């Protein structure tokens, strides 16, 4: 299963949920974990700096959604992204089954905002679901 979540929740993940950052910048403690290949980062799903900065000033969610869809998601192929994420895990975990239908290993696509806050990870989840890949916010 593929989930979305935020960095603040990581400490409560069970060992079979592997975090993958999908934001433009990551916390220093996450970078430190990357040195020993503990954490992963998929930058292709990160928002572009330019429209993110405008959104930070205006909080115009419609503007953000339009730009995120046009400048990020529309330029990606969901099948390729799913395969990239799977390959990241296979390389790290020596996995043989797909995360999209596995009961053993799960992924949490991470950024900073809490579940009820506006965030690009909700757009990513919707995009994956529209392309046949189940993705939802991790609730535990």
DANOR-V976005 format. One record per residue. RES is the residue in one small letter. BURIAL is 1 if it has 9 or more other C-alpha atoms within 8 Angstrom, else 0. D_CENTER is the distance of its C-alpha to the mean C-alpha in Angstrom with 2 decimals. Layout:
res: {RES RES}
burial: {BURIAL BURIAL}
d_center: {D_CENTER D_CENTER}
This chain:
res: {x x x x x x x x x x x x x x x x x x x x x x x x x x x x x x x x x x x x x x x x x x x x x x x x x x x x x x x x x x x x x x x x x x x x x x x x x x x x x x x x x x x x x x x x x x x x x x x x x x x x x x x x x x x x x x x x x x x x x x x x x x x x x x x x x x x x x x x x x x x x}
burial: {1 1 1 1 1 1 0 0 0 0 0 0 0 0 0 0 1 1 1 1 1 1 1 1 0 1 0 0 0 1 1 0 1 1 0 0 0 0 1 1 0 1 1 0 1 1 1 1 0 0 1 1 0 1 1 0 0 0 0 0 0 0 0 1 1 0 1 1 1 1 1 1 1 0 0 0 0 1 0 0 1 0 0 0 1 1 0 1 1 1 0 0 0 0 0 0 0 0 1 0 0 1 0 0 1 1 1 1 1 1 1 0 1 0 0 0 0 0 0 1 1 1 1 1 1 1 1 1 1 0 0 0 0 1 1 0 1 0 0 0}
d_center: {12.73 9.00 8.06 6.03 7.78 8.97 10.74 14.02 13.47 12.89 16.66 17.08 14.89 17.35 17.66 16.29 12.67 11.00 8.34 5.99 5.53 4.09 7.33 10.84 12.44 11.98 14.62 17.67 17.62 14.22 15.89 18.86 17.10 15.87 19.58 20.25 17.13 15.92 12.35 10.09 8.39 7.21 8.89 9.60 6.82 8.15 11.01 14.45 16.62 19.54 18.39 16.28 19.59 21.56 19.38 19.81 23.53 23.88 21.14 21.71 18.79 20.39 20.54 16.87 15.93 18.55 17.46 13.72 14.83 17.66 16.42 12.91 12.41 16.14 16.25 13.88 14.95 12.79 14.93 14.47 10.65 11.08 13.88 12.25 9.66 12.79 14.88 12.92 13.55 17.04 17.91 16.90 18.03 20.68 19.34 21.27 19.79 16.78 13.76 13.99 17.39 17.78 19.27 19.00 15.59 12.31 8.68 6.59 2.82 4.68 6.77 10.50 11.84 13.46 13.03 15.97 15.21 14.27 10.68 8.72 5.93 9.20 10.03 7.17 8.33 11.80 11.59 10.67 13.43 15.77 15.58 16.45 13.32 13.16 10.03 10.80 10.49 11.77 15.32 17.20}
